[in-house]
Amino acid sequence: MKRILLLFASILLIGGTALAATQGELGPSSQGDFDVNLVITNSANIKISGLENYHIDYKVTDDIPAPETMDICVYMDQPGTYTVNIDAAVLTDTVTNYPYTYTYTDNANSAIFKTETISDAASTAPPVSGFTSSNVDEDCTTGGTSATFELELDGEPGTATTQTAMAAITLTVEPD
């Protein structure tokens, strides 16, 4: 029975995490040892900022409102690219849907963008990768912006009564 317990204790020590460091003894030479654990993370920390609520005023006698544009900062603490996923809800006053198109464009490479028209169903477009983060500072105060978000109504809202339509848009960014 003692052999089984000794074998079991040895297996636990071998398969476990780090053993305690051993200290040297006083004498003509001394030897001690310790374990080194190296944890390598391939994932960057990422932060999106610069987001503001859109407020579009429209009078029925006006033309289609101009597109609304917002500069966005995406910062990563390591160099690299990121993926953006956009969940966009329908712009609605619960009776009428107001179609719109959004475009998220990489300021470092305008050929990388995500665009979608939202009319009577929420966003379904897959995430797009390859966007470049600013990597300057967390709030892009010294290095400009990473991306531009543009929202444009697809036609005149054209209603005779006063309405307030709302939609929520969620941007999720993750390192590639």
C-alpha positions as CSV (number, residue, x, y, z in Angstrom):
1,M,0.0,0.0,0.0
2,K,2.9,2.4,0.8
3,R,4.4,1.8,-2.7
4,I,1.1,2.6,-4.4
5,L,0.8,5.9,-2.4
6,L,4.4,6.8,-3.1
7,L,3.9,6.1,-6.8
8,F,0.7,8.2,-6.9
9,A,2.5,11.1,-5.1
10,S,5.4,10.9,-7.7
11,I,2.9,11.0,-10.6
12,L,1.2,14.1,-9.1
13,L,4.6,15.9,-8.7
14,I,5.7,15.1,-12.3
15,G,2.4,16.0,-13.9
16,G,1.8,19.1,-11.7
17,T,2.8,22.7,-12.2
18,A,6.1,24.2,-10.9
19,L,7.9,22.7,-8.0
20,A,9.2,24.9,-5.2
21,A,12.6,26.4,-5.6
22,T,15.4,24.7,-3.6
23,Q,17.9,26.8,-1.7
24,G,21.6,26.0,-1.3
25,E,23.3,24.7,1.8
26,L,26.2,26.4,3.6
27,G,29.5,24.8,2.5
28,P,32.5,25.1,0.1
29,S,30.0,25.2,-2.8
30,S,26.3,25.7,-2.8
31,Q,23.6,24.8,-5.4
32,G,20.0,25.7,-5.7
33,D,17.4,25.4,-8.4
34,F,14.1,27.0,-9.5
35,D,11.6,26.6,-12.3
36,V,11.0,29.2,-15.1
37,N,7.5,29.5,-16.5
38,L,7.2,31.4,-19.8
39,V,3.7,32.3,-21.0
40,I,3.6,33.6,-24.5
41,T,0.4,35.4,-25.6
42,N,-0.2,36.0,-29.3
43,S,-3.2,38.1,-28.6
44,A,-3.2,41.9,-28.6
45,N,-5.3,44.2,-26.4
46,I,-7.5,46.4,-28.5
47,K,-9.6,49.5,-27.8
48,I,-12.1,51.3,-30.0
49,S,-12.9,55.0,-29.3
50,G,-14.1,58.2,-30.9
51,L,-17.7,56.9,-31.2
52,E,-20.5,59.5,-31.1
53,N,-24.2,59.4,-31.4
54,Y,-25.6,60.5,-34.7
55,H,-28.5,63.1,-34.7
56,I,-30.0,63.7,-38.1
57,D,-32.5,66.5,-38.4
58,Y,-34.8,66.4,-41.4
59,K,-37.6,68.6,-42.5
60,V,-40.0,67.3,-45.1
61,T,-39.2,70.3,-47.4
62,D,-35.4,69.4,-47.3
63,D,-33.5,67.2,-49.7
64,I,-31.9,64.0,-48.6
65,P,-29.7,64.7,-45.6
66,A,-26.0,64.7,-46.2
67,P,-24.1,61.6,-45.1
68,E,-22.9,61.6,-41.5
69,T,-19.2,60.8,-41.0
70,M,-17.3,59.8,-37.9
71,D,-13.6,59.3,-37.4
72,I,-12.9,56.2,-35.3
73,C,-9.7,55.3,-33.3
74,V,-8.8,51.6,-33.0
75,Y,-5.7,51.1,-30.9
76,M,-3.8,47.8,-30.3
77,D,-0.9,47.5,-27.9
78,Q,0.9,45.3,-30.5
79,P,1.4,46.0,-34.3
80,G,-1.1,44.1,-36.4
81,T,-4.5,44.2,-38.1
82,Y,-8.0,43.7,-36.8
83,T,-11.4,42.4,-37.8
84,V,-14.5,44.5,-37.5
85,N,-18.0,43.2,-37.1
86,I,-20.9,45.6,-37.3
87,D,-24.4,44.8,-36.0
88,A,-26.8,47.4,-37.3
89,A,-30.4,47.5,-36.4
90,V,-33.2,48.8,-38.6
91,L,-33.8,52.6,-38.4
92,T,-37.5,52.6,-37.4
93,D,-40.1,54.6,-35.6
94,T,-42.0,51.3,-35.0
95,V,-44.3,52.0,-38.0
96,T,-41.9,53.0,-40.8
97,N,-38.4,51.7,-41.6
98,Y,-36.0,54.2,-43.0
99,P,-33.3,52.5,-45.1
100,Y,-29.7,53.6,-44.7
101,T,-26.3,52.5,-45.9
102,Y,-23.2,52.4,-43.6
103,T,-19.6,52.1,-44.7
104,Y,-16.6,51.4,-42.4
105,T,-13.3,52.3,-44.2
106,D,-9.7,51.7,-43.2
107,N,-7.9,55.1,-43.3
108,A,-4.6,53.3,-43.9
109,N,-5.9,51.4,-46.9
110,S,-9.2,52.6,-48.4
111,A,-9.5,49.3,-50.4
112,I,-10.4,47.6,-47.1
113,F,-13.9,48.5,-46.1
114,K,-17.2,47.0,-44.9
115,T,-20.5,48.4,-46.3
116,E,-24.1,47.3,-46.0
117,T,-27.6,48.6,-46.6
118,I,-30.1,48.2,-43.8
119,S,-33.7,48.5,-44.8
120,D,-36.2,46.0,-43.3
121,A,-33.8,43.5,-41.6
122,A,-30.9,43.9,-39.2
123,S,-27.3,43.5,-40.4
124,T,-26.3,40.1,-41.7
125,A,-22.9,40.8,-43.4
126,P,-19.9,38.8,-42.2
127,P,-17.0,40.4,-40.3
128,V,-14.2,41.9,-42.4
129,S,-10.6,41.6,-41.5
130,G,-7.3,43.3,-42.4
131,F,-8.0,46.7,-41.0
132,T,-4.9,48.5,-39.6
133,S,-4.9,50.0,-36.1
134,S,-3.3,53.3,-35.3
135,N,-0.8,52.0,-32.8
136,V,0.1,55.5,-31.8
137,D,-1.7,56.1,-28.6
138,E,-4.9,54.9,-27.0
139,D,-7.1,57.8,-28.1
140,C,-5.4,58.6,-31.5
141,T,-4.5,62.1,-30.2
142,T,-1.1,62.1,-31.8
143,G,-1.5,59.9,-34.8
144,G,-4.8,60.5,-36.5
145,T,-7.6,58.0,-36.9
146,S,-7.8,54.4,-37.9
147,A,-11.1,54.3,-39.7
148,T,-14.1,56.3,-40.9
149,F,-17.7,55.3,-40.4
150,E,-20.2,56.9,-42.7
151,L,-24.0,56.6,-42.6
152,E,-26.3,57.8,-45.4
153,L,-30.1,57.7,-45.6
154,D,-31.2,55.9,-48.8
155,G,-33.8,58.4,-49.9
156,E,-35.9,61.1,-48.4
157,P,-37.8,60.1,-45.2
158,G,-40.8,61.9,-46.5
159,T,-43.5,61.8,-43.8
160,A,-46.0,64.5,-43.1
161,T,-46.1,63.9,-39.3
162,T,-43.3,64.4,-36.8
163,Q,-41.5,61.1,-36.2
164,T,-38.4,60.0,-34.2
165,A,-36.7,56.9,-35.6
166,M,-34.0,55.1,-33.8
167,A,-31.4,52.3,-34.5
168,A,-28.5,50.9,-32.5
169,I,-25.3,50.0,-34.2
170,T,-22.6,47.9,-32.4
171,L,-19.0,47.8,-33.6
172,T,-16.9,44.9,-32.4
173,V,-13.2,44.9,-33.1
174,E,-10.8,42.0,-32.5
175,P,-7.2,41.4,-33.3
176,D,-6.6,39.2,-36.4
